[in-house]
Amino acid sequence: MKLSGARVLVAGATGVLGGAIVTELADRGARVALAGRDPSRLAQAASAYAHAPTARFDAYDPESCARAVRETSVALGGLDAVVVAFGAVAFGAVEDVGDEVAEHLMAVNYLAPAAFFRAALDTLGPGSAIAAVTGVVAERAQPGMADYSASKAALRSWLDAVRRERRSTGVRVLEIRPGHLDTGFAQRPVAGTAPPLPKGGDPHEVAAAVAEALAADAELLRTRPDATPVVERRAR
Ligand SMILES: NC(=O)c1ccc[n+]([C@@H]2O[C@H](COP(=O)([O-])OP(=O)(O)OC[C@H]3O[C@@H](n4cnc5c(N)ncnc54)[C@H](OP(=O)(O)O)[C@@H]3O)[C@@H](O)[C@H]2O)c1
């Protein structure tokens, strides 16, 4: 995909990684639209991008996700890519986390991204892309993070199936699967407390790699054990 002039919706633009992705894409000439939950944080995030459309959504409300796609698509005269960078985490043994939190994580981390993409896939044409942040837990589930790992594995699996469904249409599916990043995400869980974590990777490096992956029509972005990003043309 040619990023210069591309119309890209970033959902979760108020987050650290989402905000860095917006900056990286805008710096490369993309026309960005920002979606987020909190109105004042969303206005703050958008303030650096004159005329960038914004849309509010709550990941707990799938119709608001579809609406954000429709509104920003109208505002930009169509979309070339939708990047989902929001998410929620909880920590603790499964019996402590409980059903309600598990349901929350599945809604935010799997069902809401799927709602964004379902709405987008109605309109995206050849050469366009959808992209979502999963995480290394999608391939290696972690103790104390069972429901978070399961929700990200569900999203990974959904993306894999959609990639194969859409291959002949020219719509690309990019999975962004980083290891731990220094964004403070682990310090903002919906339940529990993060275990001691090693120093994480740099979200700005991952954001730059997201832009490169979109430009290269790549299918997977992962990080090495030393946290440096790797873009892979084909997902495995
Ligand atoms: N940081 C890591 O170590 C790491 C590693 C691998 C993958 N990831 C993934 O990276 C993504 C971005 O996280 P981050 O590290 O940038 O953390 P972050 O700064 O805390 O960003 C999280 C984002 O998710 C949004 N969000 C949470 N619940 C929501 C809801 N119900 N409705 C709408 N938006 C909601 C937050 O919105 P508000 O601004 O309204 O709170 C925020 O924009 C997540 O999917 C996370 O799972 C993170």
The ligand as an SDF file (V2000), in Angstrom:
LIG
                    3D

 48 52  0  0  0  0  0  0  0  0999 V2000
    2.0410   -2.7580   26.1140 N   0  0  0  0  0  0  0  0  0  0  0  0
    2.3100   -4.0330   25.9340 C   0  0  0  0  0  0  0  0  0  0  0  0
    3.1380   -4.6370   26.6280 O   0  0  0  0  0  0  0  0  0  0  0  0
    1.6000   -4.7860   24.8400 C   0  0  0  0  0  0  0  0  0  0  0  0
    2.1750   -5.9680   24.3290 C   0  0  0  0  0  0  0  0  0  0  0  0
    1.5150   -6.6570   23.3280 C   0  0  0  0  0  0  0  0  0  0  0  0
    0.3020   -6.1880   22.8620 C   0  0  0  0  0  0  0  0  0  0  0  0
   -0.2400   -5.0440   23.3900 N   0  0  0  0  0  0  0  0  0  0  0  0
   -1.5190   -4.5770   22.8710 C   0  0  0  0  0  0  0  0  0  0  0  0
   -1.3180   -3.2960   22.3410 O   0  0  0  0  0  0  0  0  0  0  0  0
   -2.5730   -2.5950   22.3140 C   0  0  0  0  0  0  0  0  0  0  0  0
   -2.3610   -1.1600   22.7430 C   0  0  0  0  0  0  0  0  0  0  0  0
   -2.0070   -1.1140   24.0980 O   0  0  0  0  0  0  0  0  0  0  0  0
   -0.9770   -0.0160   24.6610 P   0  0  0  0  0  0  0  0  0  0  0  0
    0.2250   -0.7740   25.0700 O   0  0  0  0  0  0  0  0  0  0  0  0
   -0.8480    1.1310   23.7300 O   0  0  0  0  0  0  0  0  0  0  0  0
   -1.7170    0.4210   26.0040 O   0  0  0  0  0  0  0  0  0  0  0  0
   -2.6270    1.7130   26.3320 P   0  0  0  0  0  0  0  0  0  0  0  0
   -1.8380    2.9570   26.1380 O   0  0  0  0  0  0  0  0  0  0  0  0
   -3.1930    1.4480   27.6890 O   0  0  0  0  0  0  0  0  0  0  0  0
   -3.7660    1.6620   25.2390 O   0  0  0  0  0  0  0  0  0  0  0  0
   -4.9420    0.9170   25.3920 C   0  0  0  0  0  0  0  0  0  0  0  0
   -5.9990    1.5420   24.5180 C   0  0  0  0  0  0  0  0  0  0  0  0
   -7.1860    0.7190   24.5460 O   0  0  0  0  0  0  0  0  0  0  0  0
   -8.2950    1.5590   24.7590 C   0  0  0  0  0  0  0  0  0  0  0  0
   -9.4100    0.8480   25.3720 N   0  0  0  0  0  0  0  0  0  0  0  0
   -9.3790    0.0240   26.4370 C   0  0  0  0  0  0  0  0  0  0  0  0
  -10.6300   -0.4090   26.7080 N   0  0  0  0  0  0  0  0  0  0  0  0
  -11.4490    0.1620   25.7910 C   0  0  0  0  0  0  0  0  0  0  0  0
  -12.8420    0.1160   25.5530 C   0  0  0  0  0  0  0  0  0  0  0  0
  -13.6930   -0.6070   26.2960 N   0  0  0  0  0  0  0  0  0  0  0  0
  -13.3430    0.8290   24.5070 N   0  0  0  0  0  0  0  0  0  0  0  0
  -12.5240    1.5680   23.7210 C   0  0  0  0  0  0  0  0  0  0  0  0
  -11.1960    1.6590   23.8990 N   0  0  0  0  0  0  0  0  0  0  0  0
  -10.6670    0.9530   24.9350 C   0  0  0  0  0  0  0  0  0  0  0  0
   -7.7760    2.6670   25.6630 C   0  0  0  0  0  0  0  0  0  0  0  0
   -8.6680    3.7590   25.6140 O   0  0  0  0  0  0  0  0  0  0  0  0
   -8.6830    4.9240   26.7480 P   0  0  0  0  0  0  0  0  0  0  0  0
   -7.6510    5.9230   26.2810 O   0  0  0  0  0  0  0  0  0  0  0  0
  -10.0740    5.4230   26.6970 O   0  0  0  0  0  0  0  0  0  0  0  0
   -8.3260    4.2580   28.0440 O   0  0  0  0  0  0  0  0  0  0  0  0
   -6.4430    2.9340   24.9800 C   0  0  0  0  0  0  0  0  0  0  0  0
   -6.6220    3.7420   23.8400 O   0  0  0  0  0  0  0  0  0  0  0  0
   -3.5290   -3.4480   23.1540 C   0  0  0  0  0  0  0  0  0  0  0  0
   -4.3500   -4.2150   22.2870 O   0  0  0  0  0  0  0  0  0  0  0  0
   -2.6060   -4.3980   23.9020 C   0  0  0  0  0  0  0  0  0  0  0  0
   -3.2520   -5.6320   24.1900 O   0  0  0  0  0  0  0  0  0  0  0  0
    0.3800   -4.3270   24.3540 C   0  0  0  0  0  0  0  0  0  0  0  0
  1  2  1  0
  2  3  2  0
  2  4  1  0
  4  5  1  0
  4 48  2  0
  5  6  2  0
  6  7  1  0
  7  8  2  0
  8  9  1  0
  8 48  1  0
  9 10  1  0
  9 46  1  0
 10 11  1  0
 11 12  1  0
 11 44  1  0
 12 13  1  0
 13 14  1  0
 14 15  2  0
 14 16  1  0
 14 17  1  0
 17 18  1  0
 18 19  2  0
 18 20  1  0
 18 21  1  0
 21 22  1  0
 22 23  1  0
 23 24  1  0
 23 42  1  0
 24 25  1  0
 25 26  1  0
 25 36  1  0
 26 27  1  0
 26 35  1  0
 27 28  2  0
 28 29  1  0
 29 30  1  0
 29 35  2  0
 30 31  1  0
 30 32  2  0
 32 33  1  0
 33 34  2  0
 34 35  1  0
 36 37  1  0
 36 42  1  0
 37 38  1  0
 38 39  2  0
 38 40  1  0
 38 41  1  0
 42 43  1  0
 44 45  1  0
 44 46  1  0
 46 47  1  0
M  CHG  2   8   1  16  -1
M  END
$$$$
